[in-house]
Amino acid sequence: MSKGNRGFGSSLTEGLDDEELDASAPSESIMASRSQTLARLATGKVVTDRTEWVDPLRCRPWRLHNRDIDHLDEETCRDLIDAFLSAKKQRIPAIVRRLQNDPDHDFEIIAGVRRWWTVQWLRAHHHPDFEYLVTIQHVSDEEAFRVSDIENRSRKDISDWERAKEYMRALNEFYDGSQSEMAEHLKISRSWLSRLLDVARLPDEIVDAFADTHDITVRVARDVKPLAGDPRALALMVAEGKSISDERADLGTRLSGPEIAKRLVRATVAKAKESSGEVILKAGNGKPMLRYSRSARSGLTLRVVPKSGASVDEVLAAIRSLIAE
């Protein structure tokens, strides 16, 4: 998938459009240093016996790698294919570790699955001399996760969905479900980690509404997840999601992630007319949450109903839906 990694923003009037992940992500200086070191290795300015050319067929991805293999194809890897052909080789090495007791593979790929796929594609398409450049490291599983995270955290070609699923697996396997411990080990903010994990925590019934899981961004999850916690709102979103899926199957309609999120949120809004001309928006618990009216002179006028029991996120999601209309 050629879409970059996309995150969240907080402006009310921006709807559900995607933005970059917030600045609480780690310092770019770490990544810059890492990239410069790897570049020097690849150009031969630094020589180390841990960096070598290997047969990609003797390598396999680590079970916790963060790439969706089924999303790797000629289109999504076109930039690497062109770069490798231009340079006549892979310049930046992948990170691997040696395998034991695997007769079919010598190395396990910790970071660099997309480069591995590209080399194999080139070998199968008239460039059989291409080899896979790797740096061999000796690390535990938890260290391998952190190495992979540092290597990939600033990459924009990894979707929020891929990153969220990787983090969720690591949270349960290495940090006993403790987000505080995980954030401390990765040197990231707990709020940033929590918002990213919300992507992986969306109910399957909501995920099914999206044509491509890579369309589910941190921004989308932020607007949908608070409503998914209410049984009534969830049922309404599931029904709307099925309608979206049916339209896609019957008519070929392909909506973007933000467009689908808007429809899901809008489906939870129950409207009832009053004699005053105001419209009442009810929360997922059935209680009045917002009152609003529209006119050519004053535009949109709304009031938040006190003691509705609705969360701040639910109220904001409803307001965004009204603005989008």
TORZAMI-142994 format. One record per residue: x, y, z of N, C-alpha, C in turn. Coordinates in steps of 0.001 Angstrom, whole numbers, plus 500000, padded with zeros to 6 digits. Layout:
% residues N
  n.east  n.north    n.up  ca.east  ca.north   ca.up  c.east  c.north    c.up
       X        Y       Z        X         Y       Z       X        Y       Z
...
% end
This chain:
% residues 325
  n.east  n.north    n.up  ca.east  ca.north   ca.up  c.east  c.north    c.up
  500845   498816  500000   500000    500000  500000  500875   501227  500000
  500593   502164  499138   501460    503303  498987  501151   504438  499933
  500057   504311  500695   499690    505372  501624  500676   505417  502772
  500997   506641  503192   501919    506760  504305  501237   506509  505623
  502074   506433  506657   501517    506285  507993  500852   507586  508382
  499607   507476  508963   498842    508664  509248  498342   508619  510677
  498241   509779  511270   497873    509771  512674  496697   510665  512982
  496772   511346  514147   495597    512042  514624  495864   513529  514738
  494819   514308  514846   494889    515733  515101  493760   516095  516022
  493703   517327  516433   492686    517673  517427  491743   518775  516979
  491930   519336  515809   491067    520440  515395  489656   519960  515100
  488680   520619  515683   487290    520196  515558  486786   520302  514138
  487193   521341  513429   486630    521592  512110  487346   520857  511010
  488330   520041  511326   489056    519334  510285  488405   518009  509923
  487278   517704  510498   486609    516449  510182  487464   515275  510590
  487565   514295  509706   488325    513090  510025  489511   512938  509109
  490022   514025  508513   491190    513923  507640  492396   513527  508451
  493343   512861  507783   494482    512301  508494  495621   513299  508609
  496370   513151  509711   497536    513979  509941  498678   513099  510400
  499827   513742  510635   500980    513008  511138  500752   512584  512579
  501418   511547  513020   501418    511193  514434  502066   512319  515227
  501714   512442  516497   502090    513630  517231  503577   513668  517565
  503989   514833  518055   505401    515091  518280  505958   514342  519468
  505118   513625  520196   505633    512870  521335  506310   511585  520903
  506261   511279  519600   507029    510156  519079  508496   510481  519261
  509377   509450  519251   510773    509654  519622  511508   510649  518745
  512610   511111  519269   513443    512087  518587  513930   511582  517249
  513914   512465  516237   514391    512080  514923  515910   511889  514920
  516588   512448  515941   518042    512325  515963  518475   510877  516071
  517667   510057  516776   517989    508631  516879  517958   507995  515513
  516883   508282  514780   516723    507696  513455  517765   508231  512500
  518101   509533  512618   519091    510110  511729  520434   509441  511930
  520815   509250  513206   522073    508569  513502  522075   507151  512962
  520957   506455  513168   520828    505077  512678  520964   505033  511163
  520271   505928  510464   520300    505936  509003  521693   506268  508483
  522358   507228  509139   523702    507594  508699  524676   506436  508869
  524544   505714  509980   525433    504570  510217  525209   503483  509184
  523943   503166  508922   523638    502140  507930  524088   502560  506542
  523943   503848  506232   524367    504332  504922  525874   504182  504759
  526621   504476  505803   528084    504331  505744  528470   502868  505591
  527752   501989  506258   528015    500562  506093  527768   500124  504658
  526634   500576  504115   526242    500139  502779  527197   500636  501710
  527793   501819  501898   528696    502364  500901  530127   501874  501083
  530367   501069  502101   531686    500499  502295  532631   501370  503099
  532181   502526  503609   533042    503391  504400  533334   502813  505769
  532448   501933  506220   532677    501213  507469  532589   499730  507161
  533534   498974  507614   533554    497536  507336  533290   496787  508630
  532370   495882  508604   532085    495053  509773  531737   493649  509319
  532182   492648  510082   531913    491267  509683  530467   490882  509966
  529686   491792  510533   528274    491512  510791  527374   491974  509647
  527940   492582  508627   527153    493012  507478  527606   492251  506241
  526653   491605  505570   527029    490786  504422  525863   490626  503450
  526190   490165  502256   525189    489866  501237  524774   488411  501370
  523458   488163  501365   522967    486797  501535  521876   486511  500509
  521557   485238  500382   520464    484805  499511  519137   485089  500225
  518231   485879  499627   516962    486182  500310  516124   484942  500583
  516323   483878  499806   515554    482660  500025  515965   481951  501313
  517131   482326  501850   517586    481737  503105  517154   482586  504307
  516276   483548  504070   515788    484436  505130  514265   484313  505232
  513763   484506  506428   512312    484533  506622  511970   485626  507626
  510790   486248  507488   510403    487302  508437  510215   486754  509850
  510568   487564  510821   510322    487257  512228  508818   487238  512460
  508355   486397  513363   506920    486253  513596  506285   487532  514094
  507047   488460  514667   506494    489714  515182  506844   490918  514299
  507214   490668  513053   507530    491794  512185  506258   492613  511931
  506433   493873  511510   505286    494782  511456  504732   495001  510061
  505055   494167  509103   504547    494342  507749  503420   493355  507447
  502405   493830  506727   501393    492934  506183  501928   492392  504868
  502360   491139  504862   502972    490567  503665  502035   490653  502469
  500735   490461  502709   499799    490458  501584  499579   491841  500994
  500146   492896  501621   500073    494239  501060  501339   494607  500286
  502291   493709  500234   503512    493974  499491  503346   493475  498062
  503457   494383  497121   503366    494032  495716  504185   495033  494909
  504147   494906  493586   504961    495780  492746  504617   497251  492958
  503340   497547  493164   502924    498942  493341  503420   499520  494660
  503231   498794  495749   503606    499331  497060  505117   499365  497264
  505850   498579  496497   507313    498551  496623  508009   499220  495436
  507239   499963  494642   507786    500564  493432  508959   501472  493718
  508895   502249  494808   509995    503154  495133  511286   502393  495397
  511198   501262  496117   512394    500461  496379  512894   499786  495116
  511992   499280  494309   512392    498628  493052  513195   499610  492204
  512687   500823  492042   513375    501826  491232  514714   502224  491857
  514732   502356  493189   515979    502744  493866  517043   501662  493728
  516643   500405  493881   517597    499305  493757  518137   499208  492334
  517257   499382  491363   517697    499313  489963  518635   500472  489629
  518317   501653  490141   519160    502816  489880  520557   502643  490472
  520618   502115  491706   521901    501922  492389  522576   500609  492007
  521795   499745  491321   522263    498402  490941  522509   497507  492160
  521958   497911  493301   522074    497104  494513  521219   497728  495604
  521048   496987  496682   520409    497498  497897  521473   498233  498699
  521200   499456  499115   522233    500232  499811  522111   500175  501335
  520896   500134  501850   520700    500144  503308  520396   498724  503767
  521228   498149  504643   521006    496757  505046  519791   496572  505932
  519182   495399  505816   518136    494987  506739  518793   494500  508031
  518002   494286  509060   518515    493780  510338  517985   492361  510526
  518879   491420  510753   518490    490024  510913  519220   489425  512107
  518803   488211  512484   519567    487432  513454  519624   485995  512950
  520644   485291  513381   520839    483919  512910  519805   482980  513513
  519421   482010  512709   518479    480987  513147  519216   479710  513494
  518647   478974  514415   519168    477669  514790  518112   476607  514477
  518557   475482  514013   517672    474325  513798  516559   474593  512794
  516852   475391  511780   515920    475600  510676  516651   475242  509383
  516404   474067  508837   517155    473634  507652  516882   474481  506414
  515775   475215  506394   515400    475977  505197  515839   477432  505231
  516197   477928  506415   516547    479344  506532  517743   479524  507464
  518559   480528  507148   519712    480864  507978  519461   482094  508846
  518572   482968  508394   518367    484249  509082  516884   484564  509265
  516610   485332  510332   515271    485801  510640  515280   487328  510516
  514353   487877  509739   514349    489308  509454  513620   490062  510565
  514352   490910  511258   513779    491739  512318  513235   493041  511735
  513974   493649  510838   513540    494867  510145  514095   494821  508727
  513225   495030  507756   513667    495005  506363  512894   494030  505504
  511658   493713  505919   510843    492766  505155  510517   493316  503773
  510267   494612  503708   509953    495211  502408  511164   495150  501481
  512354   495348  501971   513569    495219  501158  513762   493766  500711
  513472   492842  501611   513562    491410  501301  512607   491052  500167
  511365   491548  500235   510384    491264  499178  510869   491842  497850
  511436   493057  497892   511876    493733  496673  513009   492976  495993
  513974   492514  496772   515084    491750  496186  514557   490476  495524
  513623   489803  496182   513065    488588  495582  512304   488902  494297
  511582   490007  494282   510838    490393  493083  511799   490676  491940
  512892   491380  492209   513871    491694  491178  514522   490426  490634
  514832   489489  491527   515446    488232  491077  514497   487449  490171
  513202   487578  490432   512207    486862  489624  511853   487614  488345
  512331   488856  488211   512002    489678  487046  513284   490188  486367
  514054   489246  485885   515197    489520  485003  516420   490117  485697
  516496   490028  487026   517674    490526  487738  518119   489475  488758
  518550   488316  488301   518859    487205  489217  520096   487428  490080
  520895   488443  489771   522142    488650  490524  521941   489468  491802
  520761   490013  491994   520536    490809  493204  520612   489922  494436
  521296   490453  495487   521354    489767  496778  520790   490687  497859
  520631   490124  499013   519993    490810  500134  521070   491245  501120
  521169   492561  501366   522174    493103  502275  521613   493121  503694
  522330   492488  504628   521822    492374  505997  522913   492709  507011
  522490   493209  508153   523335    493364  509326  522877   492339  510346
  523792   491507  510807   523456    490398  511701  523631   490849  513158
  522576   490698  513942   522632    491079  515350  522234   489899  516228
  522720   489929  517458   522399    488886  518433  521523   489525  519508
  520227   489309  519418   519290    489984  520318  518195   489022  520762
  517612   489306  521939   516459    488555  522426  515213   489023  521679
  514080   488375  521919   512843    488778  521264  512455   490206  521637
  512538   490551  522932   512155    491894  523343  513108   492929  522764
  514404   492601  522731   515372    493509  522110  515129   493621  520619
  514747   492499  519996   514449    492522  518561  513268   493451  518277
  512258   493420  519134   511121    494319  518955  511563   495765  519042
  512406   496099  520013   512846    497483  520165  513742   497914  519005
  514587   496991  518522   515416    497292  517345  514530   497574  516137
  513534   496719  515935   512605    496904  514825  511861   498228  514956
  511465   498566  516181   510719    499793  516404  511561   501019  516083
  512802   501047  516535   513691    502173  516243  513942   502283  514749
  514119   501142  514101   514379    501120  512654  513187   501671  511870
  511971   501357  512321   510793    501632  511495  509910   502774  511978
  510191   503328  513156   509219    504245  513733  508995   505503  512905
  509987   505996  512217   509806    507216  511438  509385   506950  510001
  509215   505693  509632   508855    505378  508246  507391   505694  507993
  507129   506417  506909   505771    506809  506575  505073   505763  505723
  505790   504722  505293   505148    503688  504472  504608   502545  505334
  504653   502709  506664   504025    501754  507574  502729   502386  508072
  501630   501695  507902   500338    502255  508277  500137   502212  509786
  499200   503022  510258   498835    502974  511679  498379   501571  512064
  497654   500916  511168   497142    499574  511439  498282   498588  511674
  499297   498588  510796   500436    497679  510951  501165   497966  512259
  501401   499231  512524   502138    499594  513739  501331   499242  514987
  500022   499479  514956   499173    499197  516113  499127   497702  516413
  498990   496882  515393   498944    495434  515600  500271   494922  516162
  501380   495467  515664   502691    495079  516183  502819   495469  517657
  502412   496673  517996   502514    497145  519375  501615   496335  520299
  500434   495962  519832   499531    495182  520667  500127   493812  520980
  500718   493167  519982   501365    491869  520218  502508   492018  521214
  503318   493069  521035   504452    493291  521931  503982   493615  523345
  502900   494396  523465   502361    494756  524787  502036   493509  525588
  501398   492549  524958   500973    491344  525665  502126   490364  525885
  503059   490315  524937   504114    489313  525022  505302   489736  525871
  505644   491032  525831   506867    491471  526497  506637   492327  527734
  505462   492958  527850   505260    493932  528918  504058   493600  529791
  503579   492372  529733   502479    491900  530583  501266   492828  530546
  500999   493405  529396   499836    494260  529248  499976   495643  529859
  501160   495993  530361   501368    497291  531014  501785   498343  529985
  500885   499278  529681   501219    500329  528738  502277   501272  529306
  502256   501486  530610   503249    502365  531237  504652   501792  531068
  504782   500480  531319   506091    499840  531177  506559   499869  529727
  505643   499604  528810   506008    499597  527398  506444   500988  526950
  505692   502013  527341   506038    503380  526959  507402   503770  527509
  507697   503329  528727   508986    503645  529332  510129   502973  528577
  509948   501703  528196   510994    500987  527468  511228   501586  526081
  510145   502045  525437   510272    502569  524077  510563   504067  524047
  510540   504709  525224   510797    506150  525316  509775   506951  524504
  508505   506603  524676   507425    507337  524028  506389   507700  525093
  505504   508633  524786   504512    509040  525777  503418   507983  525889
  502855   507866  527092   501779    506902  527316  500531   507279  526528
  500274   508577  526370   499087    508995  525626  499213   508635  524145
  500391   508821  523588   500623    508455  522174  500450   506950  521998
  501001   506167  522911   500869    504717  522834  499417   504292  522960
  498687   504902  523880   497283    504544  524089  496457   504822  522843
  496675   505963  522214   495909    506301  521018  496231   505350  519869
  497476   504937  519772   497842    503998  518715  497227   502625  518970
  497244   502170  520211   496667    500867  520531  495156   500841  520326
  494510   501998  520403   493069    502057  520147  492734   501573  518738
  493648   501734  517810   493433    501249  516440  493269   499734  516452
  494138   499038  517190   494092    497578  517238  492935   497059  518079
  492349   497920  518905   491278    497490  519803  489877   497688  519226
  489770   498193  518030   488443    498354  517432  487784   496996  517263
  486481   496882  517514   485784    495600  517339  485879   495109  515893
  485928   493797  515728   486029    493215  514387  484882   493661  513488
  483684   493832  514086   482527    494223  513278  482715   495612  512664
  483445   496483  513350   483739    497808  512817  484851   497728  511780
  485861   496942  512069   486974    496773  511125  486463   496265  509777
  485464   495394  509807   484939    494805  508576  484307   495839  507646
  483962   496998  508170   483345    498032  507328  484354   498660  506372
  485632   498528  506671   486677    499179  505864  487171   498230  504778
  487305   498758  503566   487779    497949  502448  489213   497507  502672
  489994   498320  503340   491409    498038  503587  491719   498444  505021
  492251   497534  505804   492568    497861  507201  493576   499004  507299
  494365   499220  506256   495336    500310  506288  494669   501677  506247
  493349   501701  505944   492594    502950  505988  492196   503325  507412
  492389   502408  508358   492005    502672  509749  493181   503352  510441
  493074   504648  510607   494155    505435  511191  493872   505755  512654
  494848   506337  513317   494664    506788  514689  493523   507793  514764
  493434   508666  513774   492366    509674  513761  490991   509007  513643
  490883   508013  512770   489617    507286  512614  489246   506581  513915
  490195   505890  514522   489920    505166  515766  489503   506114  516878
  490095   507302  516915   489759    508269  517956  488290   508655  517909
  487726   508741  516704   486338    509177  516583  485338   508038  516706
  485762   506832  516358   484832    505703  516347  484832   504950  517673
  486005   504757  518274   486123    503878  519433  485265   504287  520633
  485138   505578  520981   484287    505911  522139  482851   505455  521971
  482332   505507  520742   480966    505071  520484  480843   503562  520516
  481926   502862  520132   481893    501399  520086  481760   500784  521469
  482015   501563  522509   481885    501040  523859  480453   500966  524352
  479533   501580  523630   478121    501546  524011  477390   500527  523147
  476687   499551  523736   476038    498484  522944  475082   499011  521878
  474285   500048  522237   473335    500575  521263  474057   501240  520092
  475038   502083  520409   475788    502771  519357  476556   501771  518499
  477116   500756  519142   477849    499739  518390  476929   499017  517413
  475724   498666  517867   474781    497975  516988  474430   498830  515777
  474241   500138  515998   473942    501037  514890  475111   501142  513911
  476341   501182  514443   477509    501265  513571  477724   499967  512804
  477465   498845  513448   477605    497552  512768  476625   497462  511604
  475384   497904  511834   474384    497885  510761  474799   498798  509614
  475311   499973  509947   475771    500897  508900  476990   500333  508180
  477877   499679  508931   479051    499060  508321  478678   497987  507313
  477636   497220  507635   477162    496199  506701  476619   496844  505432
  475928   497966  505589   475423    498687  504423  476573   499178  503549
  477617   499670  504196   478795    500137  503455  479445   498979  502701
  479566   497832  503378   480162    496654  502740  479322   496177  501562
  477992   496203  501727   477100    495782  500646  477214   496713  499442
  477296   498015  499705   477460    498976  498612  478766   498734  497869
  479788   498402  498625   481094    498145  498008  481041   496905  497128
  480342   495865  497615   480246    494617  496856  479322   494747  495646
  478204   495463  495813   477196    495539  494748  477494   496623  493729
  477998   497760  494195   478173    498919  493312  479633   499268  493047
  480530   498604  493760   481949    498928  493592  482333   500239  494250
  481482   500727  495154   481762    501990  495843  482922   501823  496806
  483946   502645  496657   485114    502553  497525  485275   503872  498281
  484940   503863  499558   485047    505048  500393  486386   505068  501111
  486861   506260  501401   488093    506394  502171  487824   506091  503643
  488888   505928  504422   488735    505681  505850  487950   506777  506558
  488294   508063  506365   487533    509133  507015  486069   509166  506583
  485786   508868  505313   484394    508859  504853  483590   507763  505544
  484190   506598  505707   483512    505501  506400  483293   505862  507866
  484298   506454  508496   484169    506847  509899  483033   507852  510088
  482900   508795  509174   481815    509773  509269  480453   509087  509208
  480319   508121  508308   479045    507415  508200  478746   506592  509450
  479763   505962  510008   479565    505169  511214  479135   506052  512381
  479807   507180  512548   479463    508092  513638  478068   508660  513431
  477751   509057  512200   476450    509641  511904  475318   508657  512178
  475594   507372  511988   474557    506353  512201  474135   506251  513655
  474961   506736  514574   474637    506634  515997  473815   507815  516495
  473634   508800  515647   472935    510014  516058  471437   509843  515856
  470680   509836  516954   469208    509742  516889  468636   511151  516930
  467751   511499  515959   467222    512849  515855  465728   512873  516181
  465282   513907  516900   463853    514066  517193  463520   515541  517142
  462505   515910  516352   462122    517310  516189  461327   517799  517411
  461560   519041  517762   460775    519688  518795  459993   520838  518172
  458970   521318  518869   458164    522404  518342  458981   523666  518130
  460035   523823  518872   460872    525007  518757  461687   525022  517480
  461687   523926  516754   462503    523844  515552  463878   523291  515825
  464229   523120  517094   465511    522520  517444  465476   521021  517158
  466649   520452  516956   466786    519009  516802  467583   518484  517983
  467092   517404  518560   467782    516780  519688  468628   515625  519167
  469885   515603  519580   470756    514468  519300  470897   513673  520578
  470594   512413  520507   470667    511556  521689  471988   510811  521741
  472463   510608  522950   473690    509854  523161  473421   508368  522989
  474481   507582  523050   474331    506141  522909  473461   505539  523989
  473368   506217  525146   472527    505703  526242  471052   506117  526099
  470732   506830  525004   469349    507221  524747  468953   508565  525327
  469821   509210  526114   469501    510497  526722  469892   511644  525785
  469145   512770  525824   469510    513927  525000  470938   514384  525297
  471688   514628  524253   473099    514982  524402  473375   516377  523840
  472775   516699  522668   472966    517998  522025  471623   518502  521507
  471465   519821  521495   470337    520460  520824  470927   521400  519776
  470391   521353  518548   470944    522248  517539  469854   522706  516578
  470146   523806  515904   469272    524312  514846  470155   524941  513779
  469602   525038  512586   470338    525653  511479  469463   526742  510859
  470112   527807  510413   469392    528845  509678  470367   529540  508743
  469829   530131  507689   470681    530816  506725  471387   532007  507370
  470729   532636  508364   471320    533831  508970  472372   533496  510010
  472052   532585  510911   472969    532328  512036  473795   531057  511871
  473508   530276  510829   474275    529059  510623  473899   527986  511627
  474882   527262  512099   474654    526166  513043  474735   526690  514477
  473662   526475  515226   473642    526838  516648  473397   525576  517450
  474236   525338  518448   474055    524111  519229  474301   524355  520703
  473668   523508  521516   473837    523536  522961  474122   522128  523455
  475080   522008  524335   475391    520715  524953  474469   520535  526155
  473730   519438  526173   472790    519172  527267  473561   518646  528476
  473411   519251  529636   474146    518772  530821  473597   517444  531318
  474451   516712  531984   474093    515450  532639  473485   514423  531679
  474007   514395  530459   473508    513414  529486  474139   512043  529696
  475257   512030  530406   475979    510770  530579  476903   510452  529425
  476901   511297  528385   477773    511077  527227  479198   511503  527571
  480167   510776  527030   481568    511147  527238  481916   512348  526358
  483022   512996  526688   483491    514123  525880  483746   513681  524445
  484356   512502  524284   484647    512007  522944  483370   511770  522145
  482319   511268  522814   481057    511010  522118  480415   512325  521674
  480455   513330  522542   479891    514639  522194  480659   515244  521023
  481993   515198  521093   482801    515773  520024  482587   515043  518709
  482425   513718  518769   482178    512954  517545  480871   513378  516900
  479836   513627  517719   478549    514066  517190  478659   515460  516575
  479411   516349  517223   479589    517703  516685  480326   517654  515353
  481355   516818  515279   482083    516683  514007  481152   516220  512907
  480255   515291  513247   479304    514794  512256  478404   515913  511758
  477943   516789  512663   477100    517908  512272  477860   518879  511372
  479109   519150  511717   479931    520052  510905  480150   519465  509514
  480380   518157  509472   480600    517501  508188  479379   517607  507281
  478202   517601  507883   476965    517741  507108  476805   519121  506516
% end
